[in-house]
Amino acid sequence: MSQEWTPPPPAAETTTSVPNYLIPAIISAVCCFPLGIISIVFAAQVNGKVAAGDIAGALQASKMAKIFSFILIGLAVLGWGGYLIFWVLIGGAAFFGNM
């Protein structure tokens, strides 16, 4: 009276693709060095969580990587833009002040 045991199908066969936003994370790390590492950490967690079957955790890590990356890139653009405008104004004042 033995029955054949059939294992359940693996849960990892789902074709869920979760973006990891690693490229924007690296760009944000270059632009805002110490703070950009946060986005790299979240982006690096995505593929491991997908492989482990934790799709909800992978989606959360992907969302956090996206948020941190784009916020830090925006802050870098604003900071460098403000820096450039400041020096253009200072240079213009110095140039026109000597006339």
C-alpha positions in Angstrom: 0.0 0.0 0.0 2.6 2.5 -1.0 1.8 5.6 -3.0 4.1 7.5 -5.2 5.0 10.8 -3.8 5.2 13.6 -6.3 7.0 16.8 -5.2 5.2 20.1 -5.7 6.2 22.2 -8.7 8.9 24.7 -7.8 7.7 28.2 -7.2 10.7 29.7 -9.0 9.2 28.9 -12.4 7.3 32.2 -12.6 8.6 34.5 -15.2 8.5 37.6 -13.1 11.0 40.2 -14.2 11.9 42.8 -11.6 14.1 45.7 -12.7 17.1 46.2 -10.4 18.0 49.8 -11.4 21.7 49.1 -11.1 22.8 51.6 -13.8 21.0 54.6 -12.2 22.3 53.5 -8.8 25.9 53.5 -10.1 25.4 56.9 -11.7 23.9 58.3 -8.5 26.9 56.9 -6.6 29.3 58.7 -8.9 27.3 61.9 -8.6 26.7 61.8 -4.8 29.4 59.4 -3.6 28.6 58.6 0.0 24.8 58.7 -0.4 24.7 56.9 -3.7 25.9 53.7 -2.0 22.5 53.3 -0.5 20.9 52.9 -3.9 23.6 50.4 -5.0 22.8 48.2 -1.9 19.1 48.1 -2.7 19.8 47.4 -6.4 22.1 44.6 -5.5 19.5 42.9 -3.3 16.9 42.6 -6.2 18.4 39.7 -8.1 19.1 37.6 -5.0 15.6 38.1 -3.7 14.1 37.1 -7.1 16.3 33.9 -7.1 15.1 33.1 -3.6 11.5 33.5 -4.6 10.8 36.6 -2.6 9.1 38.6 -5.3 7.5 41.0 -2.9 10.9 41.8 -1.3 12.5 42.1 -4.7 9.8 44.6 -5.8 10.3 46.6 -2.6 14.1 46.7 -3.0 13.7 47.7 -6.6 11.3 50.5 -5.7 13.8 51.8 -3.0 16.7 51.6 -5.5 14.7 53.6 -8.0 13.6 56.2 -5.5 17.1 56.7 -4.0 18.8 56.7 -7.4 16.5 59.3 -9.0 16.4 61.6 -5.9 20.2 61.6 -5.6 20.7 62.2 -9.4 18.2 65.1 -9.1 20.1 66.5 -6.1 23.4 66.2 -8.0 22.0 68.0 -11.0 20.6 70.8 -8.8 23.9 71.0 -6.9 26.2 71.1 -9.9 23.8 73.5 -11.7 23.8 75.8 -8.7 27.6 75.6 -8.5 27.9 76.4 -12.2 25.5 79.3 -12.0 27.2 80.7 -8.9 30.6 80.7 -10.6 29.2 82.2 -13.8 27.7 85.0 -11.7 30.9 85.6 -9.8 32.9 85.5 -13.0 30.5 87.9 -14.7 30.7 90.3 -11.7 34.4 90.2 -11.8 34.6 90.7 -15.5 32.1 93.6 -15.6 33.6 95.1 -12.4 36.9 95.6 -14.1 35.5 97.5 -17.0 
